Amino acid sequence: MKKKQIQVMIIKYNSEELPILVTIDGKSYLIPEIAQKKENHVFYQVSVGMRWKVIINKKDTFLYHDMHNLKW
């Protein structure tokens, strides 16, 4: 599956940013559950960021937050 840049709405809770809503191809999806957060995940051996395993529509989905370019 091809990766694409998406829009993510976050909230700040206890000085931590949490994704709550993603918009993909004009459709918005609520994130009811965060299953896992992996810090310092390496993307393409170039950039470092966070990898989030979230549940959207009862399916495991991975979100990647590039901390260098500040993109999702």
ZAMI-8362 format. One record per residue: residue number from 0; chain; x, z, y negated of N, C-alpha, C, O, CB in turn; residue in one letter. Coordinates in Angstrom, 3 decimals. Glycine has a CB too. Example, Ala and Ser with C-alpha at 12.3 -4.5 7.8 and 13.67 -1.06 7.14 Angstrom:
<sites>
{0 'A' {13.190 7.800 5.690} {12.300 7.800 4.500} {13.200 7.800 3.300} {14.236 8.465 3.319} {11.308 9.046 4.473} 'A'}
{1 'A' {12.850 7.080 2.250} {13.670 7.140 1.060} {12.900 7.870 -0.030} {13.409 8.039 -1.138} {14.084 5.725 0.598} 'S'}
</sites>
This chain:
<sites>
{0 'A' {0.838 0.000 1.181} {0.000 0.000 0.000} {0.880 0.000 -1.241} {1.841 0.763 -1.334} {-0.952 1.212 0.000} 'M'}
{1 'A' {0.550 -0.843 -2.169} {1.322 -0.954 -3.397} {1.029 0.220 -4.316} {-0.126 0.601 -4.507} {1.019 -2.276 -4.107} 'K'}
{2 'A' {2.084 0.788 -4.884} {1.924 1.899 -5.810} {1.647 1.357 -7.195} {2.185 0.322 -7.590} {3.172 2.804 -5.816} 'K'}
{3 'A' {0.799 2.068 -7.936} {0.484 1.655 -9.296} {0.390 2.864 -10.196} {0.128 3.981 -9.750} {-0.819 0.856 -9.339} 'K'}
{4 'A' {0.608 2.618 -11.461} {0.509 3.690 -12.443} {-0.970 3.987 -12.686} {-1.779 3.070 -12.823} {1.233 3.306 -13.776} 'Q'}
{5 'A' {-1.315 5.270 -12.737} {-2.698 5.677 -12.934} {-2.787 6.687 -14.070} {-1.774 7.212 -14.532} {-3.282 6.269 -11.639} 'I'}
{6 'A' {-4.002 6.948 -14.510} {-4.222 7.973 -15.517} {-4.646 9.252 -14.799} {-5.484 9.218 -13.897} {-5.298 7.524 -16.565} 'Q'}
{7 'A' {-4.067 10.370 -15.200} {-4.383 11.649 -14.589} {-4.709 12.653 -15.687} {-3.947 12.809 -16.641} {-3.211 12.151 -13.707} 'V'}
{8 'A' {-5.837 13.328 -15.549} {-6.195 14.407 -16.469} {-5.711 15.715 -15.846} {-5.946 15.987 -14.668} {-7.753 14.442 -16.752} 'M'}
{9 'A' {-5.040 16.507 -16.655} {-4.495 17.769 -16.147} {-5.050 18.939 -16.950} {-5.554 18.769 -18.061} {-2.948 17.763 -16.203} 'I'}
{10 'A' {-4.947 20.121 -16.367} {-5.236 21.356 -17.085} {-4.010 22.250 -16.940} {-3.230 22.108 -15.998} {-6.541 22.064 -16.539} 'I'}
{11 'A' {-3.855 23.156 -17.872} {-2.774 24.134 -17.774} {-3.372 25.449 -17.301} {-4.337 25.952 -17.876} {-2.030 24.311 -19.143} 'K'}
{12 'A' {-2.787 25.995 -16.251} {-3.259 27.246 -15.660} {-2.040 28.069 -15.287} {-1.217 27.631 -14.484} {-4.175 26.989 -14.411} 'Y'}
{13 'A' {-1.918 29.254 -15.860} {-0.754 30.126 -15.616} {0.558 29.381 -15.844} {1.460 29.430 -15.007} {-0.793 30.682 -14.183} 'N'}
{14 'A' {0.659 28.701 -16.966} {1.831 27.929 -17.387} {2.211 26.813 -16.404} {3.363 26.380 -16.364} {3.008 28.858 -17.568} 'S'}
{15 'A' {1.250 26.359 -15.625} {1.482 25.274 -14.682} {0.463 24.170 -14.961} {-0.697 24.457 -15.258} {1.381 25.777 -13.201} 'E'}
{16 'A' {0.887 22.921 -14.867} {-0.014 21.795 -15.056} {-0.578 21.366 -13.711} {0.166 21.145 -12.756} {0.709 20.619 -15.746} 'E'}
{17 'A' {-1.909 21.250 -13.646} {-2.578 20.883 -12.412} {-3.426 19.629 -12.622} {-4.187 19.564 -13.587} {-3.445 22.044 -11.906} 'L'}
{18 'A' {-3.312 18.641 -11.749} {-4.158 17.451 -11.881} {-5.587 17.773 -11.454} {-5.800 18.411 -10.423} {-3.595 16.280 -11.038} 'P'}
{19 'A' {-6.573 17.328 -12.252} {-7.968 17.598 -11.911} {-8.815 16.332 -11.789} {-9.878 16.352 -11.169} {-8.572 18.504 -12.944} 'I'}
{20 'A' {-8.342 15.229 -12.382} {-9.115 13.991 -12.372} {-8.162 12.808 -12.427} {-7.223 12.804 -13.223} {-10.115 13.946 -13.557} 'L'}
{21 'A' {-8.393 11.802 -11.587} {-7.592 10.580 -11.630} {-8.503 9.403 -11.934} {-9.666 9.378 -11.530} {-6.832 10.357 -10.292} 'V'}
{22 'A' {-7.955 8.423 -12.657} {-8.682 7.194 -12.943} {-7.878 6.025 -12.384} {-6.745 5.774 -12.793} {-8.934 7.026 -14.478} 'T'}
{23 'A' {-8.493 5.319 -11.441} {-7.853 4.198 -10.771} {-8.774 2.986 -10.895} {-9.931 3.032 -10.477} {-7.544 4.530 -9.270} 'I'}
{24 'A' {-8.262 1.919 -11.463} {-9.033 0.678 -11.628} {-10.385 0.925 -12.296} {-11.391 0.331 -11.907} {-9.248 0.009 -10.271} 'D'}
{25 'A' {-10.408 1.795 -13.294} {-11.621 2.059 -14.051} {-12.582 3.052 -13.415} {-13.608 3.377 -14.013} {-12.325 0.799 -14.271} 'G'}
{26 'A' {-12.278 3.539 -12.223} {-13.125 4.527 -11.552} {-12.434 5.882 -11.603} {-11.230 5.981 -11.369} {-13.420 4.111 -10.076} 'K'}
{27 'A' {-13.201 6.928 -11.911} {-12.654 8.279 -11.989} {-13.028 9.065 -10.744} {-14.137 8.951 -10.223} {-13.156 9.001 -13.252} 'S'}
{28 'A' {-12.075 9.868 -10.279} {-12.267 10.679 -9.087} {-11.858 12.118 -9.392} {-10.764 12.365 -9.899} {-11.455 10.113 -7.891} 'Y'}
{29 'A' {-12.731 13.050 -9.085} {-12.451 14.471 -9.247} {-11.549 14.935 -8.112} {-11.720 14.517 -6.967} {-13.763 15.298 -9.282} 'L'}
{30 'A' {-10.599 15.788 -8.425} {-9.706 16.352 -7.413} {-10.199 17.766 -7.107} {-9.883 18.699 -7.845} {-8.200 16.357 -7.901} 'I'}
{31 'A' {-10.965 17.937 -6.033} {-11.504 19.258 -5.725} {-10.499 20.200 -5.063} {-10.693 21.416 -5.048} {-12.694 19.110 -4.839} 'P'}
{32 'A' {-9.416 19.622 -4.512} {-8.475 20.464 -3.777} {-7.059 19.905 -3.865} {-6.834 18.705 -3.703} {-8.902 20.590 -2.312} 'E'}
{33 'A' {-6.113 20.802 -4.127} {-4.691 20.457 -4.075} {-4.151 21.071 -2.797} {-4.126 22.293 -2.649} {-3.900 20.970 -5.354} 'I'}
{34 'A' {-3.720 20.225 -1.878} {-3.268 20.711 -0.582} {-1.798 21.121 -0.592} {-1.405 22.042 0.124} {-3.493 19.651 0.468} 'A'}
{35 'A' {-0.978 20.434 -1.408} {0.457 20.710 -1.402} {1.093 20.196 -2.682} {0.652 19.201 -3.258} {1.134 20.073 -0.175} 'Q'}
{36 'A' {2.121 20.881 -3.109} {2.914 20.456 -4.265} {4.379 20.519 -3.854} {4.858 21.562 -3.408} {2.633 21.357 -5.537} 'K'}
{37 'A' {5.076 19.421 -4.001} {6.495 19.381 -3.642} {7.294 19.073 -4.895} {7.174 17.986 -5.461} {6.775 18.322 -2.523} 'K'}
{38 'A' {8.105 20.022 -5.330} {8.911 19.849 -6.536} {10.200 19.113 -6.203} {10.672 19.122 -5.066} {9.222 21.211 -7.186} 'E'}
{39 'A' {10.755 18.476 -7.232} {12.028 17.763 -7.134} {12.022 16.688 -6.062} {13.027 16.469 -5.385} {13.137 18.736 -6.857} 'N'}
{40 'A' {10.900 16.026 -5.911} {10.796 14.910 -4.977} {11.504 13.703 -5.599} {11.313 13.419 -6.782} {9.292 14.581 -4.644} 'H'}
{41 'A' {12.306 13.003 -4.826} {13.086 11.880 -5.343} {12.301 10.580 -5.145} {11.821 10.294 -4.048} {14.474 11.797 -4.638} 'V'}
{42 'A' {12.175 9.791 -6.236} {11.497 8.504 -6.188} {12.530 7.394 -6.248} {13.295 7.309 -7.209} {10.478 8.369 -7.340} 'F'}
{43 'A' {12.559 6.560 -5.252} {13.438 5.391 -5.236} {14.896 5.737 -5.532} {15.623 4.895 -6.060} {12.951 4.375 -6.237} 'Y'}
{44 'A' {15.332 6.924 -5.215} {16.701 7.398 -5.396} {17.162 7.317 -6.847} {18.363 7.304 -7.114} {17.639 6.604 -4.523} 'Q'}
{45 'A' {16.223 7.261 -7.780} {16.577 7.146 -9.194} {15.992 8.288 -10.009} {16.698 8.903 -10.809} {16.098 5.814 -9.752} 'V'}
{46 'A' {14.740 8.571 -9.820} {14.044 9.540 -10.649} {13.574 10.728 -9.824} {13.378 10.623 -8.614} {12.863 8.886 -11.350} 'S'}
{47 'A' {13.397 11.846 -10.489} {12.961 13.077 -9.830} {11.639 13.511 -10.452} {11.418 13.351 -11.652} {14.040 14.208 -9.958} 'V'}
{48 'A' {10.772 14.060 -9.619} {9.492 14.520 -10.136} {8.753 15.364 -9.118} {9.355 15.988 -8.243} {8.636 13.341 -10.548} 'G'}
{49 'A' {7.445 15.370 -9.250} {6.584 16.159 -8.380} {5.766 15.230 -7.493} {5.354 14.149 -7.915} {5.658 17.080 -9.206} 'M'}
{50 'A' {5.542 15.664 -6.273} {4.621 14.959 -5.387} {3.483 15.915 -5.065} {3.702 17.033 -4.598} {5.339 14.457 -4.077} 'R'}
{51 'A' {2.291 15.465 -5.318} {1.100 16.274 -5.074} {0.321 15.653 -3.924} {0.068 14.448 -3.915} {0.213 16.380 -6.355} 'W'}
{52 'A' {-0.051 16.466 -2.968} {-0.966 16.019 -1.915} {-2.325 16.589 -2.291} {-2.514 17.805 -2.291} {-0.499 16.492 -0.458} 'K'}
{53 'A' {-3.269 15.714 -2.610} {-4.586 16.138 -3.052} {-5.644 15.548 -2.123} {-5.386 14.589 -1.396} {-4.840 15.713 -4.520} 'V'}
{54 'A' {-6.821 16.129 -2.160} {-7.940 15.653 -1.359} {-8.924 14.968 -2.301} {-9.476 15.607 -3.197} {-8.625 16.826 -0.568} 'I'}
{55 'A' {-9.145 13.660 -2.101} {-10.111 12.903 -2.892} {-11.046 12.198 -1.910} {-10.600 11.463 -1.029} {-9.396 11.871 -3.857} 'I'}
{56 'A' {-12.338 12.431 -2.073} {-13.343 11.854 -1.163} {-13.020 12.150 0.302} {-13.137 11.278 1.163} {-13.438 10.336 -1.372} 'N'}
{57 'A' {-12.617 13.381 0.569} {-12.301 13.862 1.921} {-11.123 13.140 2.567} {-10.995 13.136 3.792} {-13.509 13.715 2.803} 'K'}
{58 'A' {-10.259 12.530 1.752} {-9.063 11.850 2.264} {-7.821 12.405 1.591} {-7.835 12.702 0.396} {-9.157 10.324 2.040} 'K'}
{59 'A' {-6.750 12.545 2.356} {-5.467 12.962 1.790} {-4.924 11.833 0.922} {-4.874 10.677 1.343} {-4.450 13.338 2.915} 'D'}
{60 'A' {-4.519 12.182 -0.289} {-3.984 11.221 -1.236} {-2.744 11.828 -1.876} {-2.712 13.029 -2.148} {-5.044 10.831 -2.312} 'T'}
{61 'A' {-1.730 11.017 -2.117} {-0.518 11.508 -2.752} {-0.445 11.004 -4.187} {-0.649 9.820 -4.457} {0.728 11.073 -1.960} 'F'}
{62 'A' {-0.152 11.919 -5.099} {0.085 11.599 -6.500} {1.543 11.910 -6.784} {2.068 12.927 -6.331} {-0.876 12.400 -7.457} 'L'}
{63 'A' {2.186 11.047 -7.524} {3.586 11.242 -7.885} {3.692 11.323 -9.403} {3.218 10.440 -10.118} {4.479 10.093 -7.324} 'Y'}
{64 'A' {4.318 12.391 -9.882} {4.510 12.574 -11.314} {5.999 12.447 -11.611} {6.788 13.332 -11.279} {3.953 13.956 -11.794} 'H'}
{65 'A' {6.368 11.352 -12.232} {7.763 11.080 -12.586} {8.116 11.907 -13.813} {7.623 11.624 -14.904} {8.000 9.553 -12.851} 'D'}
{66 'A' {8.941 12.903 -13.662} {9.279 13.817 -14.753} {10.200 13.157 -15.779} {10.234 13.586 -16.932} {9.938 15.076 -14.198} 'M'}
{67 'A' {10.940 12.131 -15.388} {11.841 11.449 -16.308} {11.073 10.535 -17.255} {11.308 10.544 -18.463} {12.882 10.646 -15.533} 'H'}
{68 'A' {10.159 9.751 -16.706} {9.393 8.808 -17.530} {8.025 9.345 -17.947} {7.295 8.691 -18.692} {9.210 7.511 -16.780} 'N'}
{69 'A' {7.685 10.539 -17.463} {6.395 11.181 -17.749} {5.226 10.286 -17.401} {4.270 10.178 -18.169} {6.313 11.572 -19.211} 'L'}
{70 'A' {5.297 9.645 -16.252} {4.218 8.782 -15.777} {3.701 9.298 -14.442} {4.416 9.982 -13.710} {4.698 7.316 -15.643} 'K'}
{71 'A' {2.469 8.969 -14.138} {1.861 9.277 -12.861} {1.786 7.995 -12.066} {1.302 7.999 -10.934} {0.461 9.919 -13.033} 'W'}
</sites>
